[in-house]
Amino acid sequence: MFNAILNNDPKSPQWLQQLRQENFNAYQKFGLPTLRDEAWKYTNIKILSKKAFNLTERNNQFSLNQVNKELDAVNVFIVNGYFHSMTNCDTAGLTIRSLATAIQDESPGFNKLNQLASQLKHGFAKLNTAFLNDGLYLHLAQNVSIQKPIHVFYINTQTESVQYLRNLIVAETGTSATIIEHYVSPTSSEYCTNTITEIYLDKTANIKHIKLQTEATDAYHIGTTKVQQDTDSHFESYVISLGGKLSRSDTEVLLAETGCYCEQRGLYLGQERQHFDHHTLVDHLTSHCTSKQLYKGILDDAARAVFNGKVYVHPHAIKTDSSQMTKNLLLSDKAEVDAKPELEIYNDDVKCSHGATVGQLNQDQLFYLLSRGLEQITAKSLLMFAFSYEIIATIKDSALRNYLRDIILQNLPAGNTVKELLK
């Protein structure tokens, strides 16, 4: 698959060469997941196993004019899996650079690389580490607060290719930042993105992480975010999946010390035959931690979605406060969603809840809007937007919230009309 022939760079450190080889051997032994694997039972990736994607190549001639940079942010560009450039990065204590360079220079925290990712056992993760080469390295020095969002664009320009991306984010004690992973393509070509992001939050760190997947229509996206939180840290995750033919996004958070707060929100909008699969895991390892999850989806035509959320509460994790909910709207008889919220609790001094709903647009609300003179497509889009907006409504930065709002509106049938109504 993917013309997977390991060409280990002899210039890499010995430990990295060995790590690549070990993971490539594991991939060859176990292969890719199948429908027999519980975590993949609703997502058939057989079509990917038949593809012959080639590794992406560096593209230094890529024009940044092809990227929508409307948001006032620190902009970082990673093209075809290689660090390309960045703008507006002039804050003391914030280090952003190529992951390959960070490994070579042994930048602060680089030794955390793969500590979390090594826990991933499926073939996509093994391939990602086998071809680990470049990506994002982001380090926040102690007590640094970044006011502007850090907007990282991951851009693929090559058809019938696969890009392997690895991101390492280290937030030291008392830091604060908003980081956007934005996966895009200037073409509608067929390609695959295989990405893993590792995030480490030290004591009292406050990180807002937004994964925005707007890949090409025929693209495949397989991505995992692994997070480890220290004492009294605060982590917010927003996963917005809009593009691609098949998309799988996993978010796994380890609440390793007391006082951690974790909130996860997700949105997926599917049409035609798009397939979205979201898996979440919150691992309450210790006491007095809080986690919240809310994932919402709207599916039309023959689109399909999967949500599998799990909260694991260990025996010593007393005073755990956890809630989990997924809500879905099906707009056609052929649309389908598989919702599987899970709680696994090993002590009784907790407050935990979970739930799932699947329904259609409210006909009374639709009739009301039609009676006020709106066309049906506009009325439906307005209700879809209202349903979706809850996911981003908690973002305090109005410029960022409006930026995400406009991207959501672009993916609704009458989004431009709704945008005018909202003015």
Solvent accessible surface area in square Angstrom, and as a share of the most:
residue,aa,sasa,rsa
1,M,48,0.22
2,F,3,0.01
3,N,76,0.39
4,A,21,0.16
5,I,138,0.70
6,L,32,0.16
7,N,137,0.70
8,N,38,0.20
9,D,59,0.31
10,P,113,0.71
11,K,171,0.72
12,S,15,0.10
13,P,37,0.23
14,Q,134,0.60
15,W,104,0.37
16,L,6,0.03
17,Q,37,0.17
18,Q,103,0.46
19,L,29,0.14
20,R,14,0.05
21,Q,76,0.34
22,E,90,0.40
23,N,17,0.09
24,F,15,0.06
25,N,75,0.38
26,A,23,0.18
27,Y,24,0.09
28,Q,120,0.53
29,K,156,0.66
30,F,142,0.59
31,G,25,0.24
32,L,25,0.12
33,P,9,0.05
34,T,75,0.43
35,L,85,0.42
36,R,233,0.85
37,D,63,0.33
38,E,104,0.46
39,A,46,0.36
40,W,8,0.03
41,K,82,0.35
42,Y,68,0.26
43,T,1,0.00
44,N,80,0.41
45,I,7,0.04
46,K,123,0.52
47,I,77,0.39
48,L,0,0.00
49,S,53,0.34
50,K,150,0.63
51,K,48,0.20
52,A,68,0.53
53,F,3,0.01
54,N,82,0.42
55,L,84,0.42
56,T,11,0.07
57,E,122,0.54
58,R,128,0.47
59,N,39,0.20
60,N,105,0.54
61,Q,160,0.71
62,F,15,0.06
63,S,44,0.29
64,L,42,0.21
65,N,141,0.72
66,Q,102,0.46
67,V,16,0.09
68,N,77,0.40
69,K,80,0.34
70,E,133,0.60
71,L,12,0.06
72,D,94,0.49
73,A,1,0.01
74,V,4,0.02
75,N,10,0.05
76,V,0,0.00
77,F,0,0.00
78,I,0,0.00
79,V,2,0.01
80,N,0,0.00
81,G,6,0.06
82,Y,47,0.18
83,F,33,0.14
84,H,57,0.25
85,S,34,0.22
86,M,75,0.34
87,T,58,0.34
88,N,81,0.41
89,C,38,0.23
90,D,131,0.68
91,T,54,0.32
92,A,93,0.72
93,G,29,0.28
94,L,13,0.07
95,T,55,0.32
96,I,6,0.03
97,R,68,0.25
98,S,17,0.11
99,L,0,0.00
100,A,39,0.30
101,T,53,0.31
102,A,0,0.00
103,I,7,0.03
104,Q,120,0.53
105,D,80,0.41
106,E,120,0.54
107,S,6,0.04
108,P,86,0.54
109,G,19,0.19
110,F,34,0.14
111,N,103,0.53
112,K,65,0.28
113,L,13,0.07
114,N,16,0.08
115,Q,99,0.44
116,L,4,0.02
117,A,4,0.03
118,S,53,0.34
119,Q,95,0.42
120,L,12,0.06
121,K,150,0.63
122,H,38,0.17
123,G,4,0.03
124,F,1,0.01
125,A,5,0.04
126,K,32,0.13
127,L,0,0.00
128,N,1,0.00
129,T,4,0.02
130,A,0,0.00
131,F,23,0.10
132,L,2,0.01
133,N,61,0.31
134,D,6,0.03
135,G,0,0.00
136,L,0,0.00
137,Y,0,0.00
138,L,0,0.00
139,H,14,0.06
140,L,0,0.00
141,A,33,0.26
142,Q,107,0.48
143,N,102,0.52
144,V,22,0.13
145,S,57,0.37
146,I,14,0.07
147,Q,153,0.68
148,K,83,0.35
149,P,8,0.05
150,I,0,0.00
151,H,1,0.00
152,V,0,0.00
153,F,2,0.01
154,Y,1,0.00
155,I,1,0.00
156,N,1,0.00
157,T,34,0.20
158,Q,48,0.21
159,T,84,0.49
160,E,102,0.46
161,S,4,0.02
162,V,0,0.00
163,Q,1,0.01
164,Y,16,0.06
165,L,1,0.00
166,R,1,0.00
167,N,0,0.00
168,L,0,0.00
169,I,0,0.00
170,V,9,0.05
171,A,1,0.01
172,E,53,0.24
173,T,40,0.23
174,G,30,0.29
175,T,1,0.01
176,S,40,0.26
177,A,6,0.05
178,T,24,0.14
179,I,0,0.00
180,I,0,0.00
181,E,3,0.01
182,H,12,0.05
183,Y,0,0.00
184,V,26,0.15
185,S,22,0.14
186,P,55,0.35
187,T,65,0.38
188,S,77,0.50
189,S,24,0.16
190,E,42,0.19
191,Y,0,0.00
192,C,0,0.00
193,T,0,0.00
194,N,3,0.01
195,T,4,0.02
196,I,4,0.02
197,T,2,0.01
198,E,0,0.00
199,I,0,0.00
200,Y,10,0.04
201,L,5,0.03
202,D,53,0.27
203,K,103,0.43
204,T,72,0.42
205,A,0,0.00
206,N,64,0.33
207,I,0,0.00
208,K,38,0.16
209,H,2,0.01
210,I,0,0.00
211,K,7,0.03
212,L,1,0.00
213,Q,1,0.00
214,T,36,0.21
215,E,9,0.04
216,A,8,0.06
217,T,89,0.52
218,D,53,0.27
219,A,0,0.00
220,Y,1,0.00
221,H,0,0.00
222,I,6,0.03
223,G,1,0.01
224,T,8,0.05
225,T,6,0.04
226,K,13,0.06
227,V,2,0.01
228,Q,65,0.29
229,Q,0,0.00
230,D,37,0.19
231,T,37,0.22
232,D,80,0.42
233,S,1,0.01
234,H,52,0.23
235,F,0,0.00
236,E,28,0.12
237,S,2,0.01
238,Y,2,0.01
239,V,5,0.03
240,I,1,0.00
241,S,0,0.00
242,L,8,0.04
243,G,10,0.10
244,G,1,0.01
245,K,70,0.29
246,L,14,0.07
247,S,1,0.01
248,R,6,0.02
249,S,4,0.03
250,D,11,0.06
251,T,4,0.03
252,E,34,0.15
253,V,3,0.02
254,L,40,0.20
255,L,0,0.00
256,A,20,0.16
257,E,76,0.34
258,T,58,0.34
259,G,29,0.28
260,C,2,0.01
261,Y,54,0.20
262,C,0,0.00
263,E,24,0.11
264,Q,0,0.00
265,R,31,0.11
266,G,0,0.00
267,L,0,0.00
268,Y,0,0.00
269,L,15,0.07
270,G,5,0.05
271,Q,93,0.42
272,E,110,0.49
273,R,194,0.71
274,Q,24,0.11
275,H,25,0.11
276,F,1,0.00
277,D,1,0.01
278,H,1,0.01
279,H,26,0.12
280,T,6,0.03
281,L,52,0.26
282,V,0,0.00
283,D,31,0.16
284,H,0,0.00
285,L,76,0.38
286,T,29,0.17
287,S,16,0.10
288,H,103,0.46
289,C,1,0.00
290,T,34,0.19
291,S,1,0.01
292,K,90,0.38
293,Q,7,0.03
294,L,23,0.11
295,Y,1,0.01
296,K,8,0.03
297,G,0,0.00
298,I,3,0.02
299,L,0,0.00
300,D,45,0.24
301,D,64,0.33
302,A,27,0.21
303,A,0,0.00
304,R,70,0.25
305,A,0,0.00
306,V,1,0.01
307,F,0,0.00
308,N,17,0.09
309,G,0,0.00
310,K,57,0.24
311,V,0,0.00
312,Y,58,0.22
313,V,0,0.00
314,H,43,0.19
315,P,76,0.48
316,H,154,0.69
317,A,0,0.00
318,I,73,0.37
319,K,105,0.45
320,T,2,0.01
321,D,49,0.26
322,S,2,0.02
323,S,42,0.27
324,Q,4,0.02
325,M,61,0.27
326,T,0,0.00
327,K,66,0.28
328,N,3,0.02
329,L,18,0.09
330,L,33,0.17
331,L,50,0.25
332,S,35,0.23
333,D,146,0.76
334,K,158,0.67
335,A,9,0.07
336,E,79,0.36
337,V,21,0.12
338,D,28,0.15
339,A,37,0.29
340,K,64,0.27
341,P,30,0.19
342,E,50,0.23
343,L,51,0.25
344,E,54,0.24
345,I,65,0.33
346,Y,110,0.42
347,N,30,0.15
348,D,141,0.73
349,D,55,0.29
350,V,41,0.24
351,K,139,0.59
352,C,33,0.20
353,S,61,0.40
354,H,84,0.38
355,G,17,0.16
356,A,47,0.36
357,T,69,0.40
358,V,79,0.45
359,G,31,0.30
360,Q,132,0.59
361,L,14,0.07
362,N,73,0.37
363,Q,117,0.52
364,D,114,0.59
365,Q,96,0.43
366,L,9,0.04
367,F,145,0.60
368,Y,120,0.46
369,L,27,0.14
370,L,63,0.32
371,S,59,0.38
372,R,154,0.56
373,G,65,0.62
374,L,42,0.21
375,E,125,0.56
376,Q,98,0.44
377,I,87,0.44
378,T,9,0.05
379,A,0,0.00
380,K,75,0.32
381,S,0,0.00
382,L,38,0.19
383,L,23,0.12
384,M,13,0.06
385,F,14,0.06
386,A,64,0.50
387,F,37,0.15
388,S,0,0.00
389,Y,62,0.24
390,E,71,0.32
391,I,0,0.00
392,I,0,0.00
393,A,47,0.36
394,T,63,0.37
395,I,1,0.00
396,K,191,0.81
397,D,58,0.30
398,S,59,0.38
399,A,58,0.45
400,L,1,0.01
401,R,52,0.19
402,N,58,0.30
403,Y,18,0.07
404,L,1,0.00
405,R,53,0.19
406,D,32,0.16
407,I,18,0.09
408,I,1,0.00
409,L,4,0.02
410,Q,126,0.56
411,N,52,0.27
412,L,12,0.06
413,P,85,0.53
414,A,12,0.10
415,G,4,0.03
416,N,119,0.61
417,T,65,0.38
418,V,0,0.00
419,K,67,0.29
420,E,104,0.47
421,L,89,0.44
422,L,73,0.36
423,K,176,0.75
